[in-house]
Amino acid sequence: MKKLQTSKGFTPLNPEEKQEFCQKQNYLTGFTLVEMIVSLGLFTVILFISMQALLSMVDANHKAQSLRAAMDNLNLSLEE
């Protein structure tokens, strides 16, 4: 069987190798707390930026509708 390297990347995904690796090296697989905090922070920043973009588009649409209504009212008043 292949010799497993412990210094690079994640532990193997093959169940037999994983079990053998965990028994020999006494390691657990999964994400560390630091990795989870960093990924959650990045997700939060991306979510915040996308929500700001969405809210600015909604605001711009509202302003455009208000201007269109004002122009329609002006055109209607000039026609009479």
PDB file as gemmi writes it, atoms N, CA and C in Angstrom:
CRYST1    1.000    1.000    1.000  90.00  90.00  90.00 P 1                      
ATOM      1  N   MET A   1       0.840  -1.181   0.000  1.00  0.00           N  
ATOM      2  CA  MET A   1       0.000   0.000   0.000  1.00  0.00           C  
ATOM      3  C   MET A   1       0.884   1.243   0.000  1.00  0.00           C  
ATOM      4  N   LYS A   2       0.390   2.311  -0.559  1.00  0.00           N  
ATOM      5  CA  LYS A   2       1.159   3.555  -0.639  1.00  0.00           C  
ATOM      6  C   LYS A   2       1.463   4.111   0.743  1.00  0.00           C  
ATOM      7  N   LYS A   3       2.589   4.767   0.821  1.00  0.00           N  
ATOM      8  CA  LYS A   3       2.919   5.459   2.066  1.00  0.00           C  
ATOM      9  C   LYS A   3       2.200   6.806   2.048  1.00  0.00           C  
ATOM     10  N   LEU A   4       1.499   7.135   3.103  1.00  0.00           N  
ATOM     11  CA  LEU A   4       0.729   8.370   3.182  1.00  0.00           C  
ATOM     12  C   LEU A   4       1.604   9.490   3.711  1.00  0.00           C  
ATOM     13  N   GLN A   5       1.502  10.642   3.071  1.00  0.00           N  
ATOM     14  CA  GLN A   5       2.252  11.808   3.526  1.00  0.00           C  
ATOM     15  C   GLN A   5       1.344  12.638   4.418  1.00  0.00           C  
ATOM     16  N   THR A   6       1.858  13.042   5.552  1.00  0.00           N  
ATOM     17  CA  THR A   6       1.028  13.778   6.500  1.00  0.00           C  
ATOM     18  C   THR A   6       1.210  15.280   6.396  1.00  0.00           C  
ATOM     19  N   SER A   7       2.171  15.739   5.622  1.00  0.00           N  
ATOM     20  CA  SER A   7       2.466  17.168   5.626  1.00  0.00           C  
ATOM     21  C   SER A   7       1.770  17.933   4.515  1.00  0.00           C  
ATOM     22  N   LYS A   8       1.091  17.252   3.606  1.00  0.00           N  
ATOM     23  CA  LYS A   8       0.498  17.951   2.464  1.00  0.00           C  
ATOM     24  C   LYS A   8      -1.006  17.745   2.428  1.00  0.00           C  
ATOM     25  N   GLY A   9      -1.775  18.825   2.428  1.00  0.00           N  
ATOM     26  CA  GLY A   9      -3.202  18.804   2.161  1.00  0.00           C  
ATOM     27  C   GLY A   9      -4.034  18.012   3.152  1.00  0.00           C  
ATOM     28  N   PHE A  10      -5.167  17.559   2.639  1.00  0.00           N  
ATOM     29  CA  PHE A  10      -6.119  16.829   3.455  1.00  0.00           C  
ATOM     30  C   PHE A  10      -5.716  15.366   3.577  1.00  0.00           C  
ATOM     31  N   THR A  11      -6.336  14.708   4.500  1.00  0.00           N  
ATOM     32  CA  THR A  11      -6.123  13.275   4.646  1.00  0.00           C  
ATOM     33  C   THR A  11      -6.876  12.553   3.542  1.00  0.00           C  
ATOM     34  N   PRO A  12      -6.520  11.320   3.227  1.00  0.00           N  
ATOM     35  CA  PRO A  12      -7.140  10.609   2.108  1.00  0.00           C  
ATOM     36  C   PRO A  12      -8.639  10.398   2.312  1.00  0.00           C  
ATOM     37  N   LEU A  13      -9.363  10.319   1.186  1.00  0.00           N  
ATOM     38  CA  LEU A  13     -10.808  10.130   1.247  1.00  0.00           C  
ATOM     39  C   LEU A  13     -11.208   8.661   1.172  1.00  0.00           C  
ATOM     40  N   ASN A  14     -10.284   7.796   0.783  1.00  0.00           N  
ATOM     41  CA  ASN A  14     -10.565   6.374   0.720  1.00  0.00           C  
ATOM     42  C   ASN A  14     -10.774   5.862   2.143  1.00  0.00           C  
ATOM     43  N   PRO A  15     -11.925   5.228   2.439  1.00  0.00           N  
ATOM     44  CA  PRO A  15     -12.221   4.839   3.831  1.00  0.00           C  
ATOM     45  C   PRO A  15     -11.178   3.918   4.459  1.00  0.00           C  
ATOM     46  N   GLU A  16     -10.673   2.936   3.678  1.00  0.00           N  
ATOM     47  CA  GLU A  16      -9.693   2.017   4.250  1.00  0.00           C  
ATOM     48  C   GLU A  16      -8.403   2.752   4.584  1.00  0.00           C  
ATOM     49  N   GLU A  17      -7.938   3.572   3.641  1.00  0.00           N  
ATOM     50  CA  GLU A  17      -6.711   4.328   3.874  1.00  0.00           C  
ATOM     51  C   GLU A  17      -6.914   5.336   5.000  1.00  0.00           C  
ATOM     52  N   LYS A  18      -8.093   5.927   5.048  1.00  0.00           N  
ATOM     53  CA  LYS A  18      -8.372   6.918   6.085  1.00  0.00           C  
ATOM     54  C   LYS A  18      -8.335   6.275   7.465  1.00  0.00           C  
ATOM     55  N   GLN A  19      -8.948   5.123   7.587  1.00  0.00           N  
ATOM     56  CA  GLN A  19      -8.974   4.448   8.879  1.00  0.00           C  
ATOM     57  C   GLN A  19      -7.565   4.038   9.286  1.00  0.00           C  
ATOM     58  N   GLU A  20      -6.810   3.499   8.330  1.00  0.00           N  
ATOM     59  CA  GLU A  20      -5.431   3.108   8.621  1.00  0.00           C  
ATOM     60  C   GLU A  20      -4.599   4.326   8.994  1.00  0.00           C  
ATOM     61  N   PHE A  21      -4.797   5.406   8.270  1.00  0.00           N  
ATOM     62  CA  PHE A  21      -4.055   6.643   8.528  1.00  0.00           C  
ATOM     63  C   PHE A  21      -4.383   7.185   9.915  1.00  0.00           C  
ATOM     64  N   CYS A  22      -5.673   7.188  10.267  1.00  0.00           N  
ATOM     65  CA  CYS A  22      -6.081   7.711  11.572  1.00  0.00           C  
ATOM     66  C   CYS A  22      -5.546   6.854  12.713  1.00  0.00           C  
ATOM     67  N   GLN A  23      -5.529   5.548  12.516  1.00  0.00           N  
ATOM     68  CA  GLN A  23      -5.033   4.676  13.574  1.00  0.00           C  
ATOM     69  C   GLN A  23      -3.528   4.836  13.758  1.00  0.00           C  
ATOM     70  N   LYS A  24      -2.800   4.937  12.647  1.00  0.00           N  
ATOM     71  CA  LYS A  24      -1.346   5.045  12.741  1.00  0.00           C  
ATOM     72  C   LYS A  24      -0.912   6.413  13.257  1.00  0.00           C  
ATOM     73  N   GLN A  25      -1.501   7.448  12.742  1.00  0.00           N  
ATOM     74  CA  GLN A  25      -1.041   8.795  13.042  1.00  0.00           C  
ATOM     75  C   GLN A  25      -1.856   9.489  14.130  1.00  0.00           C  
ATOM     76  N   ASN A  26      -2.991   8.911  14.501  1.00  0.00           N  
ATOM     77  CA  ASN A  26      -3.875   9.507  15.503  1.00  0.00           C  
ATOM     78  C   ASN A  26      -4.353  10.893  15.057  1.00  0.00           C  
ATOM     79  N   TYR A  27      -4.786  10.989  13.801  1.00  0.00           N  
ATOM     80  CA  TYR A  27      -5.312  12.233  13.245  1.00  0.00           C  
ATOM     81  C   TYR A  27      -6.796  12.068  12.969  1.00  0.00           C  
ATOM     82  N   LEU A  28      -7.513  13.162  13.024  1.00  0.00           N  
ATOM     83  CA  LEU A  28      -8.914  13.184  12.627  1.00  0.00           C  
ATOM     84  C   LEU A  28      -9.033  13.988  11.350  1.00  0.00           C  
ATOM     85  N   THR A  29      -9.970  13.605  10.496  1.00  0.00           N  
ATOM     86  CA  THR A  29     -10.158  14.338   9.251  1.00  0.00           C  
ATOM     87  C   THR A  29     -11.178  15.436   9.452  1.00  0.00           C  
ATOM     88  N   GLY A  30     -11.185  16.402   8.542  1.00  0.00           N  
ATOM     89  CA  GLY A  30     -12.158  17.482   8.600  1.00  0.00           C  
ATOM     90  C   GLY A  30     -11.489  18.833   8.549  1.00  0.00           C  
ATOM     91  N   PHE A  31     -12.291  19.858   8.744  1.00  0.00           N  
ATOM     92  CA  PHE A  31     -11.800  21.224   8.701  1.00  0.00           C  
ATOM     93  C   PHE A  31     -11.414  21.686  10.098  1.00  0.00           C  
ATOM     94  N   THR A  32     -10.406  22.535  10.155  1.00  0.00           N  
ATOM     95  CA  THR A  32     -10.020  23.107  11.442  1.00  0.00           C  
ATOM     96  C   THR A  32     -10.898  24.310  11.736  1.00  0.00           C  
ATOM     97  N   LEU A  33     -10.860  24.763  12.957  1.00  0.00           N  
ATOM     98  CA  LEU A  33     -11.649  25.921  13.354  1.00  0.00           C  
ATOM     99  C   LEU A  33     -11.210  27.161  12.583  1.00  0.00           C  
ATOM    100  N   VAL A  34      -9.923  27.308  12.360  1.00  0.00           N  
ATOM    101  CA  VAL A  34      -9.410  28.464  11.619  1.00  0.00           C  
ATOM    102  C   VAL A  34      -9.933  28.450  10.190  1.00  0.00           C  
ATOM    103  N   GLU A  35      -9.925  27.293   9.548  1.00  0.00           N  
ATOM    104  CA  GLU A  35     -10.449  27.190   8.185  1.00  0.00           C  
ATOM    105  C   GLU A  35     -11.929  27.540   8.134  1.00  0.00           C  
ATOM    106  N   MET A  36     -12.687  27.094   9.108  1.00  0.00           N  
ATOM    107  CA  MET A  36     -14.115  27.405   9.142  1.00  0.00           C  
ATOM    108  C   MET A  36     -14.353  28.897   9.361  1.00  0.00           C  
ATOM    109  N   ILE A  37     -13.587  29.520  10.245  1.00  0.00           N  
ATOM    110  CA  ILE A  37     -13.749  30.954  10.505  1.00  0.00           C  
ATOM    111  C   ILE A  37     -13.379  31.764   9.276  1.00  0.00           C  
ATOM    112  N   VAL A  38     -12.284  31.396   8.603  1.00  0.00           N  
ATOM    113  CA  VAL A  38     -11.867  32.121   7.397  1.00  0.00           C  
ATOM    114  C   VAL A  38     -12.907  31.969   6.297  1.00  0.00           C  
ATOM    115  N   SER A  39     -13.398  30.756   6.070  1.00  0.00           N  
ATOM    116  CA  SER A  39     -14.393  30.563   5.011  1.00  0.00           C  
ATOM    117  C   SER A  39     -15.700  31.278   5.339  1.00  0.00           C  
ATOM    118  N   LEU A  40     -16.100  31.273   6.591  1.00  0.00           N  
ATOM    119  CA  LEU A  40     -17.308  31.990   6.993  1.00  0.00           C  
ATOM    120  C   LEU A  40     -17.130  33.492   6.831  1.00  0.00           C  
ATOM    121  N   GLY A  41     -15.949  34.001   7.150  1.00  0.00           N  
ATOM    122  CA  GLY A  41     -15.667  35.426   6.962  1.00  0.00           C  
ATOM    123  C   GLY A  41     -15.709  35.823   5.499  1.00  0.00           C  
ATOM    124  N   LEU A  42     -15.095  35.012   4.628  1.00  0.00           N  
ATOM    125  CA  LEU A  42     -15.127  35.303   3.194  1.00  0.00           C  
ATOM    126  C   LEU A  42     -16.553  35.253   2.661  1.00  0.00           C  
ATOM    127  N   PHE A  43     -17.315  34.269   3.086  1.00  0.00           N  
ATOM    128  CA  PHE A  43     -18.710  34.169   2.665  1.00  0.00           C  
ATOM    129  C   PHE A  43     -19.500  35.394   3.101  1.00  0.00           C  
ATOM    130  N   THR A  44     -19.263  35.875   4.312  1.00  0.00           N  
ATOM    131  CA  THR A  44     -19.965  37.047   4.832  1.00  0.00           C  
ATOM    132  C   THR A  44     -19.614  38.291   4.034  1.00  0.00           C  
ATOM    133  N   VAL A  45     -18.343  38.468   3.700  1.00  0.00           N  
ATOM    134  CA  VAL A  45     -17.921  39.636   2.918  1.00  0.00           C  
ATOM    135  C   VAL A  45     -18.550  39.600   1.533  1.00  0.00           C  
ATOM    136  N   ILE A  46     -18.524  38.444   0.887  1.00  0.00           N  
ATOM    137  CA  ILE A  46     -19.120  38.322  -0.448  1.00  0.00           C  
ATOM    138  C   ILE A  46     -20.624  38.561  -0.387  1.00  0.00           C  
ATOM    139  N   LEU A  47     -21.278  38.036   0.627  1.00  0.00           N  
ATOM    140  CA  LEU A  47     -22.716  38.249   0.793  1.00  0.00           C  
ATOM    141  C   LEU A  47     -23.029  39.723   1.022  1.00  0.00           C  
ATOM    142  N   PHE A  48     -22.238  40.398   1.839  1.00  0.00           N  
ATOM    143  CA  PHE A  48     -22.447  41.817   2.120  1.00  0.00           C  
ATOM    144  C   PHE A  48     -22.290  42.652   0.849  1.00  0.00           C  
ATOM    145  N   ILE A  49     -21.257  42.381   0.061  1.00  0.00           N  
ATOM    146  CA  ILE A  49     -21.028  43.133  -1.181  1.00  0.00           C  
ATOM    147  C   ILE A  49     -22.165  42.889  -2.167  1.00  0.00           C  
ATOM    148  N   SER A  50     -22.604  41.644  -2.298  1.00  0.00           N  
ATOM    149  CA  SER A  50     -23.687  41.362  -3.249  1.00  0.00           C  
ATOM    150  C   SER A  50     -25.010  41.975  -2.793  1.00  0.00           C  
ATOM    151  N   MET A  51     -25.260  42.013  -1.497  1.00  0.00           N  
ATOM    152  CA  MET A  51     -26.486  42.646  -1.004  1.00  0.00           C  
ATOM    153  C   MET A  51     -26.457  44.153  -1.232  1.00  0.00           C  
ATOM    154  N   GLN A  52     -25.302  44.778  -1.061  1.00  0.00           N  
ATOM    155  CA  GLN A  52     -25.188  46.209  -1.333  1.00  0.00           C  
ATOM    156  C   GLN A  52     -25.455  46.495  -2.809  1.00  0.00           C  
ATOM    157  N   ALA A  53     -24.935  45.656  -3.696  1.00  0.00           N  
ATOM    158  CA  ALA A  53     -25.178  45.833  -5.127  1.00  0.00           C  
ATOM    159  C   ALA A  53     -26.661  45.663  -5.445  1.00  0.00           C  
ATOM    160  N   LEU A  54     -27.289  44.671  -4.856  1.00  0.00           N  
ATOM    161  CA  LEU A  54     -28.711  44.441  -5.089  1.00  0.00           C  
ATOM    162  C   LEU A  54     -29.554  45.604  -4.583  1.00  0.00           C  
ATOM    163  N   LEU A  55     -29.239  46.112  -3.397  1.00  0.00           N  
ATOM    164  CA  LEU A  55     -29.997  47.236  -2.850  1.00  0.00           C  
ATOM    165  C   LEU A  55     -29.804  48.501  -3.673  1.00  0.00           C  
ATOM    166  N   SER A  56     -28.604  48.722  -4.201  1.00  0.00           N  
ATOM    167  CA  SER A  56     -28.395  49.906  -5.037  1.00  0.00           C  
ATOM    168  C   SER A  56     -29.163  49.782  -6.352  1.00  0.00           C  
ATOM    169  N   MET A  57     -29.280  48.564  -6.902  1.00  0.00           N  
ATOM    170  CA  MET A  57     -30.072  48.381  -8.121  1.00  0.00           C  
ATOM    171  C   MET A  57     -31.551  48.621  -7.851  1.00  0.00           C  
ATOM    172  N   VAL A  58     -32.046  48.172  -6.720  1.00  0.00           N  
ATOM    173  CA  VAL A  58     -33.449  48.403  -6.362  1.00  0.00           C  
ATOM    174  C   VAL A  58     -33.706  49.894  -6.192  1.00  0.00           C  
ATOM    175  N   ASP A  59     -32.780  50.594  -5.545  1.00  0.00           N  
ATOM    176  CA  ASP A  59     -32.920  52.040  -5.352  1.00  0.00           C  
ATOM    177  C   ASP A  59     -32.897  52.777  -6.692  1.00  0.00           C  
ATOM    178  N   ALA A  60     -31.999  52.378  -7.591  1.00  0.00           N  
ATOM    179  CA  ALA A  60     -31.934  53.008  -8.913  1.00  0.00           C  
ATOM    180  C   ALA A  60     -33.220  52.755  -9.698  1.00  0.00           C  
ATOM    181  N   ASN A  61     -33.778  51.566  -9.584  1.00  0.00           N  
ATOM    182  CA  ASN A  61     -35.033  51.252 -10.259  1.00  0.00           C  
ATOM    183  C   ASN A  61     -36.173  52.103  -9.707  1.00  0.00           C  
ATOM    184  N   HIS A  62     -36.200  52.302  -8.400  1.00  0.00           N  
ATOM    185  CA  HIS A  62     -37.237  53.131  -7.779  1.00  0.00           C  
ATOM    186  C   HIS A  62     -37.130  54.579  -8.257  1.00  0.00           C  
ATOM    187  N   LYS A  63     -35.909  55.102  -8.334  1.00  0.00           N  
ATOM    188  CA  LYS A  63     -35.712  56.471  -8.831  1.00  0.00           C  
ATOM    189  C   LYS A  63     -36.130  56.589 -10.288  1.00  0.00           C  
ATOM    190  N   ALA A  64     -35.816  55.579 -11.096  1.00  0.00           N  
ATOM    191  CA  ALA A  64     -36.195  55.606 -12.510  1.00  0.00           C  
ATOM    192  C   ALA A  64     -37.712  55.585 -12.665  1.00  0.00           C  
ATOM    193  N   GLN A  65     -38.394  54.796 -11.855  1.00  0.00           N  
ATOM    194  CA  GLN A  65     -39.855  54.765 -11.921  1.00  0.00           C  
ATOM    195  C   GLN A  65     -40.452  56.101 -11.501  1.00  0.00           C  
ATOM    196  N   SER A  66     -39.877  56.742 -10.494  1.00  0.00           N  
ATOM    197  CA  SER A  66     -40.367  58.051 -10.052  1.00  0.00           C  
ATOM    198  C   SER A  66     -40.167  59.099 -11.141  1.00  0.00           C  
ATOM    199  N   LEU A  67     -38.995  59.089 -11.781  1.00  0.00           N  
ATOM    200  CA  LEU A  67     -38.742  60.035 -12.875  1.00  0.00           C  
ATOM    201  C   LEU A  67     -39.675  59.784 -14.052  1.00  0.00           C  
ATOM    202  N   ARG A  68     -39.922  58.516 -14.367  1.00  0.00           N  
ATOM    203  CA  ARG A  68     -40.819  58.190 -15.468  1.00  0.00           C  
ATOM    204  C   ARG A  68     -42.234  58.678 -15.161  1.00  0.00           C  
ATOM    205  N   ALA A  69     -42.682  58.512 -13.921  1.00  0.00           N  
ATOM    206  CA  ALA A  69     -44.017  58.978 -13.535  1.00  0.00           C  
ATOM    207  C   ALA A  69     -44.093  60.499 -13.613  1.00  0.00           C  
ATOM    208  N   ALA A  70     -43.032  61.199 -13.188  1.00  0.00           N  
ATOM    209  CA  ALA A  70     -43.016  62.661 -13.259  1.00  0.00           C  
ATOM    210  C   ALA A  70     -43.047  63.125 -14.714  1.00  0.00           C  
ATOM    211  N   MET A  71     -42.286  62.459 -15.577  1.00  0.00           N  
ATOM    212  CA  MET A  71     -42.283  62.830 -17.000  1.00  0.00           C  
ATOM    213  C   MET A  71     -43.649  62.567 -17.633  1.00  0.00           C  
ATOM    214  N   ASP A  72     -44.281  61.474 -17.276  1.00  0.00           N  
ATOM    215  CA  ASP A  72     -45.616  61.188 -17.799  1.00  0.00           C  
ATOM    216  C   ASP A  72     -46.618  62.246 -17.345  1.00  0.00           C  
ATOM    217  N   ASN A  73     -46.519  62.674 -16.100  1.00  0.00           N  
ATOM    218  CA  ASN A  73     -47.409  63.725 -15.597  1.00  0.00           C  
ATOM    219  C   ASN A  73     -47.165  65.038 -16.323  1.00  0.00           C  
ATOM    220  N   LEU A  74     -45.898  65.380 -16.574  1.00  0.00           N  
ATOM    221  CA  LEU A  74     -45.588  66.614 -17.311  1.00  0.00           C  
ATOM    222  C   LEU A  74     -46.105  66.542 -18.743  1.00  0.00           C  
ATOM    223  N   ASN A  75     -45.908  65.405 -19.393  1.00  0.00           N  
ATOM    224  CA  ASN A  75     -46.398  65.255 -20.763  1.00  0.00           C  
ATOM    225  C   ASN A  75     -47.922  65.345 -20.812  1.00  0.00           C  
ATOM    226  N   LEU A  76     -48.588  64.758 -19.842  1.00  0.00           N  
ATOM    227  CA  LEU A  76     -50.043  64.813 -19.797  1.00  0.00           C  
ATOM    228  C   LEU A  76     -50.531  66.241 -19.582  1.00  0.00           C  
ATOM    229  N   SER A  77     -49.848  66.993 -18.706  1.00  0.00           N  
ATOM    230  CA  SER A  77     -50.275  68.373 -18.446  1.00  0.00           C  
ATOM    231  C   SER A  77     -49.994  69.277 -19.647  1.00  0.00           C  
ATOM    232  N   LEU A  78     -48.955  69.008 -20.422  1.00  0.00           N  
ATOM    233  CA  LEU A  78     -48.648  69.827 -21.596  1.00  0.00           C  
ATOM    234  C   LEU A  78     -49.582  69.517 -22.762  1.00  0.00           C  
ATOM    235  N   GLU A  79     -50.127  68.316 -22.832  1.00  0.00           N  
ATOM    236  CA  GLU A  79     -51.030  67.954 -23.918  1.00  0.00           C  
ATOM    237  C   GLU A  79     -52.374  68.656 -23.792  1.00  0.00           C  
ATOM    238  N   GLU A  80     -52.803  68.965 -22.606  1.00  0.00           N  
ATOM    239  CA  GLU A  80     -54.124  69.559 -22.418  1.00  0.00           C  
ATOM    240  C   GLU A  80     -54.128  71.001 -22.659  1.00  0.00           C  
TER     241      GLU A  80                                                      
END                                                                             
